[in-house]
Amino acid sequence: MLSSDAVRAAAARLHEAEKTRVQTRQISLDHPDITIEDAYAIQRCWVEAKIAGGRKVIGHKIGLTSRAMQQSSQIDEPDYGTLLDDMLFPDGGDIAIDRFIAPMVEVELAFILKSRLEGPNVTLFDVLSATDYVVPALEIIDARCHRVDPDSKRPRKVMDTISDNAANAGIVMGGRPMRPLDTDLRWAAALLYRNGVIEETGVAAGVLNHPANGICWLARRFAPHGVALEPGQVVLAGSFTRPVPVKAGDTVHADYGPFGSIALRFV
């Protein structure tokens, strides 16, 4: 386990990288024995610093939900991060690219909760019952540490991503809200356009066979720590497309068919 001083120092590095828009060295290069629990401790420390600075928690994100992404990261479970109030951007708006370092966009579904979810035995049906509505969403991910180390050329490890708040940097929600039992959410699908060109397509079943399964996993993961998913929180269930990089001037449009669409522009 990393010492508390090492955890605080790593969180401070990531916080500084975000403020200066200059990526930092991968945490795992300086701490080769870092564990997944160490990485979550760094993430928590980073979130605590954000809250101390006036930010508010609005929910959670789940990542690494597809089998392909888990295999590429050499893990057998998803990861999670925290959504803060300054990460929420409006549908149809302009987003300043200099808010980020190396942004990418993913296609997801967002669950907005109406009831508390807590405990080691939360089921998919508990999640559906506790959900007020589901809405199309885009997640903006970023990298406060290098995705590939410039010196060794080594790709970052999952511990680096977890430390970095599971790469979360923004969320845009739009389209048509869905009641969770009114449709088979596995078949919610999207076309992701960048500058009028389809870059990605995907179906929500790619998220653990059902997007609500990721939320089951998160509630169970939080249970030993006495943490619950609370009413009103937004939970991003996980991407069902690969991330698409964006730059200034890019327009992104996600078409969810009968569930509406989301559009944004990076300026």
Order of alpha helices (4+ residues) and beta strands (2+ residues): alpha-alpha-alpha-beta-alpha-beta-beta-beta-beta-alpha-beta-alpha-beta-beta-beta-alpha-beta-beta-beta-beta
